Amino acid sequence: MTDELTPETPDEDEQPIKQRKNGLYPGVSDELAENMKGGWADTELHDLQPVEQAPNAARRRAALSARFPGERLVIPAGNLKTRSNDTEYAFRASTEYVYLTGDQTDDSVLVLEPTKDGHEATIHRLPRSNRENGEFWLDGMGELWVGRRHSLDEAEALLGVPCKDVRELAGALKEATGPVRVVRGHDAGIEAALTDKVTAERDEELRVFLSEARAVKDAFEIGELQKAVDSTVRGFEDVVKVLEKAEATSERYIEGTFFLRARVEGNDVGYGSICAAGPHATTLHWVRNNGEVRSGDLLLLDAGVETHTLYTADVTRTLPVNGRYTDLQRTIYDAVYEAQEAGIAAVKPGAAYRDFHDAAQRVLTEKLVEWGLVEGPVERVLELGLQRRWTLHGTGHMLGLDVHDCAAARTEHYVNGTLEPGMVLTVEPGLYFQADDLTVPEEYRGIGVRIEDDILVTDDGNRNLSAALPRRSDEVEAWMAGLLGK
């Protein structure tokens, strides 16, 4: 990583330029500064077409406007976060901002100004780097260092929303009057400018509304989720093909293999990939991925590709590393499969959201009683929640721009709500026998199984978006054998 130049102190009327303390150049000569101002081609882009989600974003802004008439609404994209010293994490715009704009640019802010007819939307964002004051080549965030960004006119054409310089926004918000709401947690500077104008309760109402608005997906969103799932399926195939190399190295080979697919076909992984081999499969969110991969063990792979528009898949398969389940592994796997089948069957419009969870838990509880691991009857076990020692988690969640989408929604709207066409959720039962669990026979210990698919609620039932990835144990074995040429 190269070292920025160190400029002389800028004039008072110029934007201050960030610089490293120990840059190798002590300053910039007048001649070099003048030279860098000119000799650059005009790169303005013309005849740009709106991004695909622009009309959907406009409809979402209209719904937001109708919900909060007469109020100024501020939705930041967020800022870069420092990873170490002067290096930053890869930027991921806030879900609320992306949902309402289709844009992913750091430091940007959507503002809905109230009018007599609703709201006027403006996106405030950074313009092209200034070449007169040297910002574009002297500032560590100048375009010469981090790449070209769209001009305000270009962004306006792409997003279908008027765009202004975000550097003027904080001052304007400080002077603004009237009721204001802001989505918190993404831009400390914007929040500071509004500190005496907002309340936590009112801001939470805005966040909750935007969370609930995402529950039912439109056709564009469903298409993006299908793209995410399709890429994820190919990522799982990639992993199966390299299992022998993973055995020679570690779970990280699996993580890296899937990540390659995510970066080639999408933006990133939608969450930290869980590449849990052997007893690590009993840890729900095992993301260290530094363990051994051994023949005879199971690999629990929970991973999802995030598309360029930031919609993510969330799929899990539990695979025999050597391609064949042992008798006990198959027994446990088939029990989870049967539970998932019951859960998926319960996903339909008009059903209670909780129905798929209850259906899957009942099957798993019946198996645990049948195996003698917990004393029945089944109704008693369910009433006391005793099965949770081995089932541990809920059976699914909403899916979309966030892997756990709609998380801020009201309980009565989410887990106590009713399924509607257009909702997308995961169905992911599991059984986990910890390596140190003395309440189960020794042969069970260290086995963890989860099967997860992404399910779209349709008008007449549901559609499994990840159906291309085999689930039944015999189908999994045949699929793996085909990929490995066995």
Secondary structure, DSSP 8 states (H G I E B T S, - for coil): -----------TTS------TT-S-----HHHHHHHHS--------S----TTHHHHHHHHHHHHHHSTT-EEEEE-----EEETTEE------HHHHHHHS---TT-EEEEEEETTEEEEEEEE--S--SSSSHHHHSTTSHHHH-----HHHHHHHHSS-EEEGGGHHHHHHH--S-EEE--SS-HHHHHHTTTT--HHHHHHHHHHHHHHTSS--HHHHHHHHHHHHHHHHHHHHHHHTHHHHHHS-HHHHHHHHHHHHHHHSSEESS--EEEEGGGGGSTT-----S---TTSEEEEEE-EE-TTS-B--EEEEEETTS---HHHHHHHHHHHHHHHHHHHT--TTSBTTHHHHHHHHHHHHHHHHTTSS-S-HHHHHHHTTTHHHH-S-S--B-SSSTTTTTTS-TTTTTTSB--TT-EEEE--EEEE-TT-TTS-GGGTTEEEE-BEEEEEETTEEEETTTTS--SHHHHHHHHHHHHT-
